[in-house]
Amino acid sequence: MRANPLAPWKEQFTFLKSAEREFLDLPEAVQRAFLEKFPILARHPWTTTPDLDVQPLREMPGRWRLKVEGGHRGVYRSLQGQPDFEMFETREEVYERLRRYLESRS
């Protein structure tokens, strides 16, 4: 069995169990894209840099998205000042889930 690629990051980030499953289900190339961004994210979780594409989600205050090449996003919030990942999905999946969530609150 392959080692969990998120293990080295669990001191700097937290992951919902569902987000960890989603991450592990991603193609290896997409996992590598996220893993390459994690060192930068650890230093600048709330700031876009030339090497890091993060933005707050307009529809969900307090939620941020980390974008990697290929259209995948990691959605996180601040938990005790550190990123707490809630999901890893494509752009379309993220926004569909957000739409359902907002509709359920109406």
Residue, then its C-alpha position, 0 to 999 in steps of 0.5 A: m500500500r502506498a504511503n499517504p502523501l498528506a502525512p508530511w503536511k498534517e502538522q501545518f494543515t488539517f483535512l476533513k476525512s472526506a477531503e483526505r479521501e477526495f485528495l487520495d482519489l485524485p489522479e497522481a499528477v493532480q496530487r503532485a500539483f497540490l503537493e508542489k503548492f503546499p510549501i508555498l501555501a504553508r507560508h502564505p495561506w491567505t495571499t496570492t503570489p506569483d507561484l500561488d493562486v489562492q482567493p476567498l470564495r465570494e459565495m462562502p465567507g471564510r472559505w478560500r480556494l487553492k487552484v492548481e493547473g488542470g482545473h482542480r481546487g482545494v477549498y479550505r477555511s482557517l482553523q486556529g490560523q491554519p488551513d483546514f481543507e474541506m474538499f478537493e474537486t474540479r472547479e465545476e464540482v466545487y461550484e455545484r456543491l456551493r450552489r446546493y449548499l446555498e440553496s439548502r440555506s434559503 
